[in-house]
Amino acid sequence: MTLMIDHVKKQFGKHKAVDGVSLTVEKGSMFGMLGANGAGKTTTFRMILGLLDPTEGSVTWEGSPLSYKRTNLIGYLPEERGLYPKLTVEEQLLYLMRLKGMKKKEIIKSMREWLARFSVEEYENKKIEELSKGNQQKIQFIASVLHQPELLILDEPFSGLDPVNTDMLKDAVQDLQAAGTTIVFSSHQMRNVEELCEDLIMLKRGRAVLQGNLRDIKRSYGTKNVVIHSDHDLQFLESIQGVTNLEQTADGVTVQIKKEKVAEDLFYAIAEEGFVRKFEVEEPSLHDIFVDHAGGDTNE
């Protein structure tokens, strides 16, 4: 069961929302799609789901395009949340899951398991409009997974959640993947992508500007960070050849370098200053890479 996007383009008038994107997502994997607002992420999701037809190229799941007839195979959490405010949680989930072909008894059993997992079982008979935004988001997520989809599309699933609920949702997503669900999600929170995804694509103005295995991307990226914790004034490190940037932190400095050999020069330079609590060479964060590739593209 593979999701394949083959040289897909989507044009609205003269505007190219997606321009020649290709990717393959293997069964049971977790795939990240990154990009600033207007990069083409949501348009790509809508083409995967069959809500939009590509101008060029093809999108297939198990070798065939998705359509309404196969909606029971798919789960979708849109960035624009869309629950019926006057319905209770039970009424909402019963309605949506009956559209997926589930039976009432099956829906109720699974619903109560998910409500208990997200610590919102007391809201079963509450109207959606009576819930906080965070709890509404939990119900929206439950609506996207209650029918045990084979392919799950999550558009900004962690947006607006506090750290506790973010971790709760991440645990659920990882359990779904472990059970065999193929997951594609977008997020502006780079730390979540780093924790969950092995492979990703980064879009800018509809084009892929970075794509592949996250570990390989980090290793091949020219810049590395050296984290130094010390009580000494380390501003002088900025003058060492090969240092491209230095930022003060609460515990010391983070120094950006292009070659690992420079880290050795840094180490010997600070050894003369006295005690250093931490000296660590790190791969660049996904945040750094994202800013470097998508910098300046932040609006529709």
Secondary structure, 3 states (H helix, E strand, C coil): CCEEEEEEEEEECCEEEEEEEEEEECCCCEEEEECCCCCCHHHHHHHHCCCCCCCEEEEEECCECCCHHHHHHEEEECCCCCCCCCCEHHHHHHHHHHHCCCCHHHHHHHHHHHHHHCCCHHHCCCEHHHCCHHHHHHHHHHHHHCCCCCEEEEECCCCCCCHHHHHHHHHHHHHHHHCCCEEEEECCCHHHHHHHCCEEEEEECCEEEEEEEHHHHHHHCCCEEEEEECCCCCHHHHHCCCEEEEEECCCEEEEEECCCHHHHHHHHHHHCCCCCCEEEEECCCHHHHHHHHHCCCCCC
